[in-house]
Amino acid sequence: MFARRNAGVIATLISSVAMLAGCSTASDAPQRASDPAVATKSYFSNWPEGADPAIVGRRIANNFAARGFDFQVNSFHRWIIYPEVCAWYGALQVAQITEDQGLQQQLIGKFDQFRTPDGARRLSPRSHVDYRITGVVPLEIYLINGDPSYLMLGRDFADKQWESTTPDGITTEARYWSDDLYMLPVLQVQAYRATRDAKYLDRVSMTMVAYLDKLQQPNGLFLHSPDSPFYWGRGNGWVAAGMAEVLSVLPPEHPHYNRILQGYKLMMAGLLKYQSADGLWLQLIDQPDFWPETSGSAMFAFALVEGVKRGWLEASAYGPAARKAWLGLVPYVDAAANVRETVVGTNKASKEVGPDLDVQKKFYFDRPRKTGDLHGQSPMLWTAAALLR
């Protein structure tokens, strides 16, 4: 199955090569900050025992493959939920890159039940970013096996997301929460990868610029919300990962490329200042009395690795930080391939505890931590895949 990549993927590779070749001559195209091949050899190889991303990635992917779905044990959920989609997406990438066809077949087979009339009822019809993201998985499967039925299903999620728009052309599903900057982009990016239709690039880049203009702070980071003015780790992680996904497909000549790259670089510079000695970032990024949190840290690791390997970031400055982040995260993966110290789902503090900022800060500090939560499993898979690409 690995060998049977569809024509759209081949076209993607050809287009990417051509785009990179053109970067060095187009006068308005940003220059690469470093040679990705040199950066990969310098910072993303010679792993110590237990830290090889192929081994770690496959362990976590197999962990996900063996799991049931939350709706099977939790009556609160009726449908596939976004952490499952995020982990599934990463697991499929790891299985493909490592050419583990048995794992790949198992992960694709997990979707079979949702292709039946009864199973389809577990695919949410709601107009909400947390459920529309479901389309990412069938689109990734299509990119692997070329089955047009997966393309039709995944593209339907992406197009329905834009059926209702604001006057400026952004989906009405936009909430201007930091989480949105992964949930919205990754679906539209996947639709572009599968179809090569530029409308998906226009949608996602327009949305990203609107959010950057509205939410990014001068230090490059993002408040959880204006009425919860704290730099929550995973909230920022969603943004970092989303920008990396968008920049991975957006051509440098696109009118929004430079603005998004500027926002991404500003954020990465801001994050560099707050990385702990152990390689991780804290639950509230700039609060030294807080504890290291794995989901946000893994999302930052993913964004940094992508930036160094794709030449958006200067390797000498960011390569060591990316490597340190991965090596800092690996010890949090236990013997069962569950990631420890992952904060559970977290609403903005103002909605939970009111406007008092001291009470809000305590709310973030007291949030429960869980081992094996998919919010933490997912970005470890994305980072492993990025290191292996």
VEXLO-706334 format. One record per residue (C-alpha): residue number from 1; residue in one letter; chain; x, y, z. Coordinates in Angstrom, 3 decimals. Each point is the difference from the previous one (the first is absolute). Layout:
> NUM | a | A | X | Y | Z
...
***
This chain:
> 1 | m | A | 0.000 | 0.000 | 0.000
> 2 | f | A | 2.904 | 2.327 | 0.762
> 3 | a | A | 1.057 | -0.183 | -3.641
> 4 | r | A | -3.434 | 0.824 | -1.322
> 5 | r | A | 0.019 | 3.718 | 0.718
> 6 | n | A | -2.518 | 1.758 | -2.208
> 7 | a | A | 0.767 | 2.418 | -2.764
> 8 | g | A | -0.981 | 2.969 | 2.146
> 9 | v | A | 2.776 | -0.790 | 2.463
> 10 | i | A | 2.548 | -0.350 | -2.797
> 11 | a | A | -1.133 | 3.334 | -1.335
> 12 | t | A | 0.427 | 1.454 | 3.488
> 13 | l | A | 3.598 | -1.183 | 0.143
> 14 | i | A | 0.778 | 1.306 | -3.477
> 15 | s | A | -1.602 | 3.327 | 0.826
> 16 | s | A | 1.916 | 0.250 | 3.277
> 17 | v | A | 3.322 | -0.670 | -1.725
> 18 | a | A | -0.770 | 2.595 | -2.626
> 19 | m | A | -1.058 | 2.489 | 2.639
> 20 | l | A | 3.184 | -0.467 | 1.985
> 21 | a | A | 2.086 | 0.354 | -3.116
> 22 | g | A | -1.732 | 3.247 | -0.775
> 23 | c | A | 0.582 | 1.433 | 3.462
> 24 | s | A | 3.620 | 0.799 | -0.706
> 25 | t | A | -0.726 | 2.094 | -3.054
> 26 | a | A | -3.336 | 1.722 | 0.621
> 27 | s | A | 0.747 | 3.504 | 1.207
> 28 | d | A | -2.964 | 0.146 | 2.374
> 29 | a | A | 0.462 | -3.509 | 1.458
> 30 | p | A | 1.440 | -0.323 | 3.510
> 31 | q | A | 3.422 | -1.608 | 0.148
> 32 | r | A | 0.529 | -3.246 | 1.848
> 33 | a | A | 1.472 | 0.500 | 3.443
> 34 | s | A | 2.067 | -3.181 | -0.263
> 35 | d | A | 0.627 | -3.079 | -2.086
> 36 | p | A | -2.582 | -2.567 | 1.166
> 37 | a | A | 2.218 | -2.968 | -0.849
> 38 | v | A | 2.860 | 1.385 | 2.065
> 39 | a | A | -2.365 | 0.897 | 2.820
> 40 | t | A | -1.459 | -3.505 | 0.038
> 41 | k | A | 3.421 | -1.618 | 0.188
> 42 | s | A | 1.207 | 2.420 | 2.661
> 43 | y | A | -2.964 | 0.015 | 2.373
> 44 | f | A | -2.378 | -2.822 | -0.893
> 45 | s | A | 2.180 | -3.091 | -0.142
> 46 | n | A | 2.228 | -2.055 | 2.323
> 47 | w | A | -2.732 | -0.413 | 2.581
> 48 | p | A | 0.842 | -1.500 | 3.386
> 49 | e | A | -1.498 | -3.363 | 0.901
> 50 | g | A | -3.777 | 0.151 | 0.326
> 51 | a | A | -0.370 | 3.339 | -1.791
> 52 | d | A | -0.062 | -1.114 | -3.656
> 53 | p | A | -3.163 | 1.659 | -1.370
> 54 | a | A | -0.761 | -3.048 | -2.152
> 55 | i | A | -0.140 | -2.217 | 3.082
> 56 | v | A | -1.765 | 2.511 | 2.233
> 57 | g | A | -2.442 | 0.931 | -2.760
> 58 | r | A | -0.941 | -3.596 | -0.775
> 59 | r | A | -0.503 | -0.768 | 3.688
> 60 | i | A | -2.421 | 2.901 | 0.417
> 61 | a | A | -1.708 | -0.788 | -3.331
> 62 | n | A | -0.546 | -3.602 | 1.068
> 63 | n | A | -1.370 | 1.271 | 3.297
> 64 | f | A | -2.602 | 1.990 | -1.915
> 65 | a | A | -0.774 | -2.823 | -2.433
> 66 | a | A | -0.888 | -2.286 | 2.915
> 67 | r | A | -2.397 | 2.476 | 1.619
> 68 | g | A | -3.741 | 0.089 | -0.321
> 69 | f | A | -1.881 | 3.233 | -0.592
> 70 | d | A | -1.171 | 2.266 | 2.767
> 71 | f | A | -3.652 | -0.296 | -1.011
> 72 | q | A | 0.189 | -3.727 | 0.765
> 73 | v | A | 0.643 | 0.628 | 3.689
> 74 | n | A | -1.150 | 3.562 | 0.608
> 75 | s | A | -3.704 | 0.707 | -0.415
> 76 | f | A | 0.773 | 3.724 | -0.058
> 77 | h | A | 1.493 | -0.356 | -3.487
> 78 | r | A | -2.071 | -1.111 | -2.978
> 79 | w | A | 2.601 | 0.502 | -2.719
> 80 | i | A | 3.699 | -0.222 | -0.787
> 81 | i | A | 1.678 | 2.841 | 1.870
> 82 | y | A | 2.877 | 2.190 | -1.076
> 83 | p | A | 2.803 | -1.494 | 2.184
> 84 | e | A | -0.677 | -3.357 | -1.661
> 85 | v | A | 0.273 | 1.600 | -3.431
> 86 | c | A | 3.249 | 1.762 | 0.908
> 87 | a | A | 1.591 | -3.224 | 1.264
> 88 | w | A | -1.303 | -2.021 | -2.940
> 89 | y | A | 1.456 | 2.518 | -2.435
> 90 | g | A | 3.407 | -0.204 | 1.633
> 91 | a | A | -0.075 | -3.788 | 0.298
> 92 | l | A | -0.785 | -0.393 | -3.704
> 93 | q | A | 2.955 | 2.228 | -0.876
> 94 | v | A | 2.380 | -1.949 | 2.221
> 95 | a | A | -1.170 | -3.328 | -1.415
> 96 | q | A | 0.474 | 1.221 | -3.560
> 97 | i | A | 3.405 | 1.600 | 0.523
> 98 | t | A | 1.355 | -3.051 | 1.809
> 99 | e | A | -1.583 | -2.289 | -2.632
> 100 | d | A | -1.732 | -2.018 | 2.701
> 101 | q | A | -2.726 | -1.430 | -2.219
> 102 | g | A | -1.543 | -2.139 | 2.724
> 103 | l | A | -0.511 | 3.056 | 2.205
> 104 | q | A | -1.195 | 2.015 | -2.970
> 105 | q | A | -2.631 | -2.617 | -0.877
> 106 | q | A | -1.161 | -0.112 | 3.602
> 107 | l | A | -0.368 | 3.779 | 0.139
> 108 | i | A | -1.873 | 0.151 | -3.300
> 109 | g | A | -2.177 | -2.905 | 1.124
> 110 | k | A | -1.088 | 1.978 | 3.056
> 111 | f | A | -1.966 | 2.212 | -2.393
> 112 | d | A | -1.963 | -2.873 | -1.577
> 113 | q | A | -2.811 | 0.146 | 2.548
> 114 | f | A | -0.700 | 3.630 | -0.908
> 115 | r | A | -0.616 | -0.897 | -3.644
> 116 | t | A | -3.169 | -1.910 | 0.908
> 117 | p | A | -3.405 | 1.679 | 0.465
> 118 | d | A | 0.040 | -0.652 | 3.735
> 119 | g | A | 3.617 | 1.028 | 0.422
> 120 | a | A | -0.473 | 3.192 | -2.016
> 121 | r | A | -2.215 | 1.283 | 2.783
> 122 | r | A | 3.163 | 0.260 | 2.099
> 123 | l | A | 1.337 | 2.670 | -2.381
> 124 | s | A | -1.376 | 3.225 | 1.361
> 125 | p | A | -2.093 | 2.223 | -2.301
> 126 | r | A | 0.494 | 3.000 | 2.316
> 127 | s | A | 1.406 | 3.262 | -1.351
> 128 | h | A | 2.800 | 0.166 | 2.543
> 129 | v | A | 3.772 | -0.046 | -0.352
> 130 | d | A | 0.353 | -2.829 | 2.526
> 131 | y | A | -2.056 | -2.285 | -2.242
> 132 | r | A | 0.724 | 1.220 | -3.529
> 133 | i | A | 3.631 | -0.982 | 0.571
> 134 | t | A | -1.164 | -3.621 | -0.357
> 135 | g | A | 0.528 | 0.397 | -3.761
> 136 | v | A | 3.773 | 0.034 | 0.526
> 137 | v | A | 0.085 | -3.784 | 0.468
> 138 | p | A | -1.753 | -1.117 | -3.221
> 139 | l | A | 2.059 | 2.545 | -1.922
> 140 | e | A | 3.208 | -1.454 | 1.441
> 141 | i | A | -1.167 | -3.502 | -0.901
> 142 | y | A | -0.717 | 1.193 | -3.536
> 143 | l | A | 3.514 | 1.411 | -0.240
> 144 | i | A | 1.266 | -3.481 | 0.885
> 145 | n | A | -2.195 | -2.304 | -2.067
> 146 | g | A | -1.657 | 2.222 | -2.627
> 147 | d | A | -3.517 | -1.323 | 0.720
> 148 | p | A | -2.322 | 2.771 | -1.269
> 149 | s | A | -2.703 | -0.845 | 2.550
> 150 | y | A | 2.277 | 1.302 | 2.753
> 151 | l | A | 0.668 | 3.142 | -2.018
> 152 | m | A | -3.707 | 0.673 | -0.437
> 153 | l | A | -0.667 | -0.410 | 3.703
> 154 | g | A | 2.912 | 2.115 | 1.177
> 155 | r | A | -0.559 | 2.751 | -2.555
> 156 | d | A | -3.648 | 0.178 | 1.041
> 157 | f | A | 1.076 | 0.930 | 3.540
> 158 | a | A | 2.353 | 2.679 | -1.338
> 159 | d | A | -2.564 | 1.544 | -2.342
> 160 | k | A | -2.839 | -0.030 | 2.506
> 161 | q | A | 2.257 | 1.910 | 2.360
> 162 | w | A | -0.146 | 2.906 | -2.456
> 163 | e | A | -3.707 | -0.187 | -0.904
> 164 | s | A | -0.724 | 2.895 | 2.343
> 165 | t | A | 2.480 | 2.866 | 0.076
> 166 | t | A | 0.443 | 3.397 | 1.575
> 167 | p | A | 0.002 | 3.105 | -2.250
> 168 | d | A | 3.795 | -0.251 | -0.249
> 169 | g | A | -0.171 | -3.579 | -1.267
> 170 | i | A | 0.973 | -1.910 | 3.140
> 171 | t | A | -2.067 | -2.948 | 1.151
> 172 | t | A | -2.579 | 0.809 | 2.643
> 173 | e | A | 1.442 | -2.875 | 2.012
> 174 | a | A | 2.860 | 2.335 | 0.929
> 175 | r | A | -0.129 | 0.864 | 3.716
> 176 | y | A | 3.283 | 1.894 | 0.298
> 177 | w | A | 1.265 | -2.481 | 2.543
> 178 | s | A | 3.622 | -1.069 | -0.266
> 179 | d | A | -1.132 | -3.631 | -0.448
> 180 | d | A | -1.628 | 0.947 | -3.296
> 181 | l | A | 3.374 | 0.665 | -1.600
> 182 | y | A | 0.625 | -3.724 | -0.186
> 183 | m | A | -3.537 | -1.345 | -0.371
> 184 | l | A | -0.899 | 2.209 | -2.958
> 185 | p | A | 3.316 | -0.035 | -1.901
> 186 | v | A | 0.822 | -3.691 | 0.120
> 187 | l | A | -3.261 | -0.993 | -1.703
> 188 | q | A | 0.360 | 2.545 | -2.795
> 189 | v | A | 3.701 | -0.853 | -0.404
> 190 | q | A | -0.885 | -3.669 | -0.352
> 191 | a | A | -2.655 | 0.820 | -2.592
> 192 | y | A | 2.623 | 1.905 | -1.972
> 193 | r | A | 2.488 | -2.858 | 0.243
> 194 | a | A | -2.618 | -2.387 | -1.322
> 195 | t | A | -1.441 | 2.158 | -2.796
> 196 | r | A | 2.608 | 2.695 | -0.820
> 197 | d | A | -2.922 | 2.441 | -0.173
> 198 | a | A | 1.298 | 3.467 | 0.893
> 199 | k | A | -3.288 | 1.024 | 1.602
> 200 | y | A | 1.028 | -1.926 | 3.109
> 201 | l | A | 3.222 | 2.000 | 0.227
> 202 | d | A | -1.902 | 3.264 | -0.337
> 203 | r | A | -2.442 | -1.020 | 2.733
> 204 | v | A | 2.611 | -1.089 | 2.474
> 205 | s | A | 2.447 | 2.849 | -0.574
> 206 | m | A | -2.724 | 2.649 | 0.263
> 207 | t | A | -1.114 | -1.526 | 3.289
> 208 | m | A | 3.518 | -0.259 | 1.375
> 209 | v | A | 0.755 | 3.649 | -0.760
> 210 | a | A | -3.246 | 1.157 | 1.633
> 211 | y | A | 0.809 | -1.928 | 3.170
> 212 | l | A | 3.610 | 1.191 | 0.080
> 213 | d | A | -1.079 | 3.608 | -0.340
> 214 | k | A | -2.550 | -0.384 | 2.777
> 215 | l | A | 1.664 | -2.307 | 2.545
> 216 | q | A | 3.796 | 0.057 | -0.226
> 217 | q | A | 1.746 | 2.073 | 2.657
> 218 | p | A | 3.175 | 2.082 | -0.539
> 219 | n | A | 2.090 | -2.742 | 1.664
> 220 | g | A | -1.215 | -2.452 | -2.638
> 221 | l | A | -2.212 | -2.023 | 2.349
> 222 | f | A | -3.780 | -0.286 | 0.273
> 223 | l | A | -2.270 | 0.661 | 2.953
> 224 | h | A | -2.489 | -2.746 | 0.725
> 225 | s | A | -2.603 | 2.728 | -0.493
> 226 | p | A | -0.232 | 3.754 | 0.666
> 227 | d | A | -1.904 | -0.666 | 3.235
> 228 | s | A | 2.397 | -2.813 | 0.994
> 229 | p | A | 3.280 | 1.841 | -0.649
> 230 | f | A | 2.405 | -2.876 | 0.566
> 231 | y | A | 2.401 | -1.747 | -2.363
> 232 | w | A | -1.422 | -3.484 | 0.344
> 233 | g | A | 2.406 | -2.603 | -1.386
> 234 | r | A | -2.259 | -2.216 | -2.070
> 235 | g | A | -2.004 | 2.970 | -1.284
> 236 | n | A | 3.229 | 1.372 | -1.442
> 237 | g | A | 0.943 | -3.488 | -1.149
> 238 | w | A | -3.053 | -0.250 | -2.226
> 239 | v | A | 1.003 | 3.273 | -1.669
> 240 | a | A | 3.628 | -1.035 | -0.515
> 241 | a | A | -0.980 | -3.333 | -1.529
> 242 | g | A | -2.664 | 1.593 | -2.197
> 243 | m | A | 2.396 | 2.564 | -1.430
> 244 | a | A | 2.505 | -2.741 | -0.788
> 245 | e | A | -2.692 | -1.961 | -1.844
> 246 | v | A | -1.010 | 3.029 | -2.056
> 247 | l | A | 3.554 | 1.027 | -0.890
> 248 | s | A | 0.757 | -3.558 | -1.099
> 249 | v | A | -2.372 | 0.373 | -2.971
> 250 | l | A | -0.282 | 3.750 | -0.623
> 251 | p | A | 2.144 | 1.145 | -2.961
> 252 | p | A | 2.372 | 2.873 | 0.818
> 253 | e | A | -1.600 | 2.071 | -2.764
> 254 | h | A | -3.425 | -0.199 | 1.655
> 255 | p | A | -1.104 | 3.486 | 1.170
> 256 | h | A | -0.392 | -1.162 | 3.616
> 257 | y | A | 3.217 | -2.043 | 0.258
> 258 | n | A | 2.252 | 2.742 | 1.337
> 259 | r | A | -2.517 | 1.083 | 2.647
> 260 | i | A | -0.410 | -3.545 | 1.299
> 261 | l | A | 3.736 | -0.652 | -0.071
> 262 | q | A | 0.531 | 3.233 | 1.938
> 263 | g | A | -2.507 | -1.093 | 2.655
> 264 | y | A | 1.558 | -3.444 | 0.200
> 265 | k | A | 3.556 | 1.329 | 0.413
> 266 | l | A | -1.131 | 2.501 | 2.636
> 267 | m | A | -1.633 | -2.803 | 1.955
> 268 | m | A | 2.999 | -2.339 | -0.257
> 269 | a | A | 2.297 | 2.784 | 1.254
> 270 | g | A | -2.347 | 0.597 | 2.910
> 271 | l | A | -0.108 | -3.691 | 0.884
> 272 | l | A | 3.774 | -0.323 | -0.071
> 273 | k | A | 0.248 | 2.389 | 2.959
> 274 | y | A | -2.199 | -2.200 | 2.190
> 275 | q | A | 1.308 | -3.494 | -0.727
> 276 | s | A | 1.022 | -1.645 | 3.271
> 277 | a | A | 3.369 | -1.612 | 0.567
> 278 | d | A | -1.631 | -3.429 | -0.371
> 279 | g | A | -1.299 | 0.920 | -3.470
> 280 | l | A | -3.665 | 0.462 | 0.886
> 281 | w | A | -2.311 | 2.976 | 0.469
> 282 | l | A | -2.283 | 0.672 | 2.954
> 283 | q | A | -3.779 | -0.223 | 0.353
> 284 | l | A | -0.012 | 3.812 | 0.008
> 285 | i | A | 2.971 | 0.762 | -2.209
> 286 | d | A | 1.346 | 3.072 | 1.809
> 287 | q | A | -0.808 | -0.980 | 3.597
> 288 | p | A | 3.081 | -1.612 | 1.600
> 289 | d | A | -1.979 | -1.432 | 2.927
> 290 | f | A | -2.006 | -2.235 | -2.364
> 291 | w | A | 0.734 | -3.582 | -1.015
> 292 | p | A | 1.308 | -1.485 | -3.287
> 293 | e | A | -2.850 | -1.023 | -2.302
> 294 | t | A | 0.452 | -2.529 | -2.793
> 295 | s | A | -2.713 | 0.733 | -2.572
> 296 | g | A | 0.931 | 3.629 | -0.580
> 297 | s | A | 3.694 | -0.888 | 0.116
> 298 | a | A | -0.444 | -2.687 | -2.656
> 299 | m | A | -1.925 | 2.410 | -2.221
> 300 | f | A | 2.825 | 2.516 | 0.290
> 301 | a | A | 2.502 | -2.758 | -0.774
> 302 | f | A | -1.949 | -0.844 | -3.171
> 303 | a | A | -0.083 | 3.628 | -1.140
> 304 | l | A | 3.726 | 0.449 | 0.683
> 305 | v | A | 1.016 | -3.203 | -1.775
> 306 | e | A | -2.058 | 0.952 | -3.041
> 307 | g | A | 1.504 | 3.477 | -0.030
> 308 | v | A | 3.588 | -1.210 | 0.184
> 309 | k | A | -0.418 | -2.830 | -2.505
> 310 | r | A | -1.909 | 2.139 | -2.507
> 311 | g | A | 2.392 | 2.946 | 0.303
> 312 | w | A | -2.381 | 2.522 | 1.543
> 313 | l | A | 2.168 | 0.315 | 3.105
> 314 | e | A | 3.731 | 0.432 | 0.480
> 315 | a | A | 1.229 | -3.470 | 0.853
> 316 | s | A | 2.822 | 1.099 | 2.278
> 317 | a | A | -2.459 | 1.880 | 2.233
> 318 | y | A | -3.005 | -2.313 | -0.094
> 319 | g | A | 1.420 | -3.439 | -0.787
> 320 | p | A | 1.402 | -0.523 | 3.515
> 321 | a | A | -3.306 | 1.113 | 1.534
> 322 | a | A | -1.980 | -2.404 | -2.167
> 323 | r | A | 2.306 | -2.892 | 0.859
> 324 | k | A | -0.080 | 0.859 | 3.698
> 325 | a | A | -3.798 | 0.080 | -0.066
> 326 | w | A | -0.243 | -3.492 | -1.510
> 327 | l | A | 2.584 | -1.434 | 2.381
> 328 | g | A | -1.789 | 1.674 | 2.903
> 329 | l | A | -3.344 | -1.486 | -0.985
> 330 | v | A | 1.092 | -3.608 | -0.575
> 331 | p | A | 0.441 | -0.783 | 3.727
> 332 | y | A | -3.671 | 0.888 | 0.500
> 333 | v | A | -1.022 | -2.953 | -2.198
> 334 | d | A | -0.597 | -2.944 | 2.328
> 335 | a | A | 0.422 | -3.729 | -0.625
> 336 | a | A | -3.487 | -0.231 | -1.517
> 337 | a | A | 0.733 | 2.928 | -2.362
> 338 | n | A | -2.246 | 2.355 | 1.951
> 339 | v | A | 1.182 | 3.598 | 0.346
> 340 | r | A | -0.024 | 1.320 | 3.557
> 341 | e | A | -0.700 | 3.493 | 1.343
> 342 | t | A | -2.546 | 1.027 | -2.621
> 343 | v | A | -2.534 | 2.563 | 1.154
> 344 | v | A | -3.606 | -1.023 | -0.584
> 345 | g | A | -2.376 | 2.020 | -2.155
> 346 | t | A | -0.003 | 3.594 | 1.215
> 347 | n | A | -2.574 | 2.716 | -0.545
> 348 | k | A | 1.023 | 3.624 | 0.293
> 349 | a | A | 0.278 | 0.869 | 3.669
> 350 | s | A | -2.390 | 2.957 | -0.111
> 351 | k | A | -2.843 | -2.284 | -1.003
> 352 | e | A | 0.757 | -2.474 | 2.777
> 353 | v | A | 0.939 | 2.168 | 2.991
> 354 | g | A | -0.870 | 3.616 | -0.850
> 355 | p | A | 2.034 | 3.178 | -0.565
> 356 | d | A | 2.372 | 0.010 | 3.007
> 357 | l | A | 3.462 | -0.538 | -1.484
> 358 | d | A | 1.485 | -1.583 | 3.110
> 359 | v | A | -2.808 | -2.546 | 0.021
> 360 | q | A | 0.488 | -0.564 | -3.709
> 361 | k | A | 3.703 | -0.670 | 0.469
> 362 | k | A | -0.776 | -2.556 | 2.700
> 363 | f | A | -2.493 | -1.636 | -2.377
> 364 | y | A | 2.762 | -0.620 | -2.559
> 365 | f | A | 2.410 | -1.233 | 2.674
> 366 | d | A | -2.546 | -2.441 | 1.441
> 367 | r | A | -1.071 | -1.554 | -3.285
> 368 | p | A | 0.227 | -3.806 | 0.198
> 369 | r | A | 2.764 | -1.824 | -1.833
> 370 | k | A | -0.634 | -3.309 | -1.700
> 371 | t | A | 2.186 | -2.804 | -1.323
> 372 | g | A | -0.871 | -1.183 | -3.497
> 373 | d | A | -2.311 | 2.894 | -0.845
> 374 | l | A | -0.198 | 0.314 | -3.785
> 375 | h | A | 0.754 | 3.720 | 0.235
> 376 | g | A | 3.526 | -1.100 | 0.893
> 377 | q | A | 0.239 | -3.120 | -2.158
> 378 | s | A | -0.903 | 1.909 | -3.176
> 379 | p | A | 2.796 | 2.586 | -0.196
> 380 | m | A | 2.600 | -2.617 | 0.943
> 381 | l | A | -1.097 | -1.837 | -3.151
> 382 | w | A | 0.120 | 3.173 | -2.108
> 383 | t | A | 3.498 | 0.759 | 1.274
> 384 | a | A | 1.240 | -3.541 | -0.624
> 385 | a | A | -1.324 | 0.215 | -3.569
> 386 | a | A | 1.628 | 3.398 | -0.523
> 387 | l | A | 3.343 | -1.295 | 1.244
> 388 | l | A | -0.230 | -2.993 | -2.351
> 389 | r | A | -1.092 | 1.858 | -3.147
***
